[in-house]
Amino acid sequence: MLVKVEVAMIKNKDAPTIKENKIMYIDLAYTLKMVNERSLHQELASRDSDGYFDHVWGIHPFADIPEKREPQLQGFKVRQELFLPNQTIIEGTSVYYRFLKKIYPLNFLVSQLRFLFYLVRLVKHENISIVLSTDPYFSGLLGLCIRFLTKAKLAIWVVANYDDIYAATGILAMPRLFRKRSVEKRIEKIVFLYADLVIGGNQNNLEYALRNGATIEKSTVFPVGKLIHRQHLLDPTLRDKDEIFAKINAKYHFVYIGRLTEIKYPDDVLKAFEVICNSVPDAALIIAGDGPMLEKMQKITVEMRLEDKVYFLGNISQERLANIL
């Protein structure tokens, strides 16, 4: 009898259904190609918050820009790929339309509006309840528009103090898009004000958001620790020794990991290493990362006469990075 009752309940169309937790994750940091090339799968896999979300849609509005490839201009087409059984990756491009080829700014605006309404329909169709944007600027604006056009809530995850970065370097968060810091400031105040939740990657990031429109009642801190690849968790004695050490004849090894861009101050690493070499000549510096300052960094090593002690590896896999460390 118990079995018959359970079957009857399953067949009952009026029985309550379990509501699924679904999230849309708008992030401009990495494309799927970059994730595969750099073994950053944990970056995407962690988005379901250890299974809390039943399905995740990872969104990159213009994957062609970080990948430095030309858009095809074949009308509105997006790339959609199932990354995991519970995660779908959707990537757009900066521009779609050939008839606007010679007017890039207008092409970009029209294309991104088209992409926005594509996401709005997706949110409505899939009953996505939360949109999370990882910056208060372009992805924040995109998330805010979706919030106003659907019933989804908006969360902004702040993983940098953009005021401190600008004060130290004079570099805008998104110089190709917004041109002036005053424009960026207006955008972040609007986005922080209307977001349903503002999440600081640390206390400093949260305080930056609170100074720029976020309210303490709708804010919290969520430490950034999800990007640690499993290879880094292995006992160092179980890792392979990297081939680079067969080329390096040094007793002490120093490693820099990061983008070679001004906001990271990688040239300071070379200055510090020069000081070290003055006292400890039997040392070597390994630089893992790439960026617009690569040629400048290589030139500095020659000027400092350190070219035989500094090794530029470019972007490397997480497995190799763990082995080096």
N, C-alpha and C positions, 0 to 999 in steps of 0.2 A: 504493500500500500504506500509506503514511504517513497519508493521509487516512482510510482505513478503520480504522486503529488508533485515531486520535483520536475518530472517531465512536463506536467501540466503548467507549472510555473514558467518553465522555459518557453513554452509555446504561447503563453499569454502575452498578447501584444501590449496590454495595458500595464504590464509589470515595469517598474522603474529601471532605467538603463544607467549604467555606470558612466559618469562623465569623464572623458579623458583629459589629461593635462597636456596641452600642446603649446609650444613656444616657437616664435620666429626670432632668429638670432641674426641681426644685421651687423656685419663686421667687415671692415675694410683692410684688415691686417694681412690676411693670407688668402690666396686662391687655392683651389684644390690641387692645381699643378705644383704650387710652392709647397704645400703640405706633403705631397708625395715625394718631391725632390729632397726635402729636408727632414723627412721622417718625423713630421709634427702631428701625427695622427691623434695624439693625446689631446691636442688643442681642440679638435672637433669632437672626439669621442666623449670628452668630459661635459659637453654642453647639455646632456640629458640629466645632469646633476644626480649621477649614480642611480638612474632609473626613475627619478621622480617624474620626469616628463615622458609621456608615452610616445611622443614623436616630436622631432626637432626639424625645423626648416632653416638651414643655414644660408644666408643671403649675402652675396657680394654684388653690388650694383654695377660695377664696371671692372671686371677681371682683366680686361685688356691693358689697363694702365699699369698696374704693378708688374704684369708679365711682359710689358714693353712690346706688344704686338699690335699690328694694324687691324682695326675692326673691319668686318667683311662688307658692311653697308648693304645687306640683303633684306632690309626690312626688319620688323621686330621678331627676333628669335632669341631665346634664352637657352642656356645649357642646364639640363636637369639630370642629376645622377644620384642614385641611391648609395650613400656612403656606408651606412649600416642599416640593418633591418628597421631601425627606428629613427633614422636620420636621412634627410634628403638635402642635397646641396643644389642651390639654384644660383647661377652666375649670369649676369648680364654684361653688356658692353657699354662704353661711354656714349657711342652714337650708333644709330641704326640706318639712317636714311640717306640714300645716294643723292637725292635731289637737293639736299641741304649740305652737300659735301664741302662747298666753298664757304659756308657760314657755320664754322664749328660751334661757336657759343650757342647759336639758336638750335643747331642739331642736338647738342648736348641737352639743352633745356627740354626740347620736345621729346627726346628719347627717354630722359629720366622721368618725365611726367607719364609717359606710356608705361614705363616699368613700375611706377608707383601704383597706377590703377590695376596693373596685373597683380601686384602684391595685395591690394585691397580685396580683389575678388578671391584670391587664395585664402586670405584670413577669414572671409565670410564663409566660403565654401567648406573649409576644414574646421571651422569653429575654433580657431586659434585664440587663446585667451590672453597671451602675453607677448608683447614685442620688446625685445631687449636690444638696445643700441650701445655699441662700445665706444662712442664718442659723442659729445654734445653738438657736433657740427653737421656734417652731411648725413651720416647715419642717424643722428639725433633728429634732424629735420624730417627725414624720411619716416622715422618711427612716429614722430609727432603727427604728421599728416595721416598716417594709418590710424592712429588713435582717434583723431577727430572724425574719420570717415567710417569707422567700425566701432564695435563694442570692446575691442581689445585694450588692455592696460599697457602703459609704456613704462619701461624701466631703463634708466641710463646707467651704464657701468663705467665709472670714471677711473681709468688706469694711469692717468698722468696729471700732473699739475701744470696746465698749459700756461698759467700766469708766470710761474717760476721759469719755465723753459723760455718763454719770450723775453723775460727780464734778463736772463743769462746769455741768450744767443741772438735775440732780435728776429728769430725765425718764427713764422706763422705756423699754426697747426696744419692748415691746408692752403698754402700760398697760391696754388694754381686755381683754386676755386673762388676764394674770397678776397684776395689781394691786400686787404687792410685789416689790421688787428681790431679796429673799431667795429668793423662788420662782424668779425668773429665774436666780439664781446656782446653785441646785440643778440646774435643767434643763441649763444649759450645761456643768456639770461631768460630768453623766451622758452627754450627747451627745458631748462632746469625748473622753471616756474610751473610748467604744465605737466611735467612728468609725474606719474603716480608713485614712482620710487626712484631714488637716486642712491647708487651704490658706490662707495669709495673703495678702490683697491687697497687703500691703507688710510690712516687717519689724516695724513697730509692731503691726499687727494680729495677726501670728503670735505675738509675745511675749505679747500679751493672752491668746491661746488657750493658750499653754504655761503661763501662770500659773493657768489655770482647767481643768486636766484633760488637755489634749493632751500627747502625748509627742513628743520631738524625733525619735525613730525613724520616726514616722508623720506627719511634718509637713514642709511646704515653703512657699516663697513663689512666688506666681504673680501678677505685677504686673497691675493692672487697667488695660487700655488698649484694650479691645475696643469701647468705645462710641463711638469717633470716627466720625462720619458722613462719607461720602465728600466731601460739600460742603466740609467744613473742610480737606480736603487740596488743594483747588483753589488756584491762585495767586490772591491777593487781587485782582489787577488783572483777573481773569476773572470776578469775581463782580459781581452787580448791586448798585447802590447802593440801600439801603432807603429807603422813603418817609418814615421817621421824621425823616430829616435835613433834609427840606424844612420841617418844623415847628420844628426846633431852630435857634436863632440863637446858636451858641456856637463857640468856637475849639477847646476841649478837651472830649473826650467820655470818660466813664467808664462801665463796664458791670458790673453785678452779674448773675450767672447762678446760679439755684438756688431751692430751695423757700423760701418765706417762713414758716419755722417756727423755734421757739426754738433748736433744736439747731444751726442754721446761723448764728445771731447776725446776721441781716440788718440789725437796727437799728444795729449797729456801723458798717455801711457808711454810713448816714446821718450818724452822728456824725463819721466821717472826712471825708465829703464837705463837711460844714459847715466843718471846719477848712480844707479846700482852698479853698472859696469865699471865706473871709476874706482869702486872699492872691491867689487867682486867680478873680475874679468872672466871667470869661468862660468858664464851665464848665457842663456838663450831665451828669446822671446818668441812665442808662437801666437799668431794672430788669426783667429777663426772668425770670419765675417767678410762681408763685401759692402760696397757702397760708393758714393760719389767722391769720397776722399781717398780712395785707394792710391791713385797716382801721386797725390800730394804726400801721403804717408811713405810711399816708396822713395820719393825724392828726399824726404827728411832723413830717412835711414842712411842714404848715401852721404848727405851733408854731415851727418853725425859720425860717419864711418862705422856704421853698425850693420851694413848690409849682409855681412857674413854671420850675424848673430840673430837677425830677425827673419822669421819665416811666415810668409803670407799664404794661408791655405784657402782663402775664399770661403764660400758657403759649403759646409760639410754636414754629413748626416749626424743625427743624434748618437748613433752607435759609435761612430768614429770619435765624436767629441767626448763621450763617456770614456772610451779607451785612452784618449790623450790625458784626460783629467786623472 
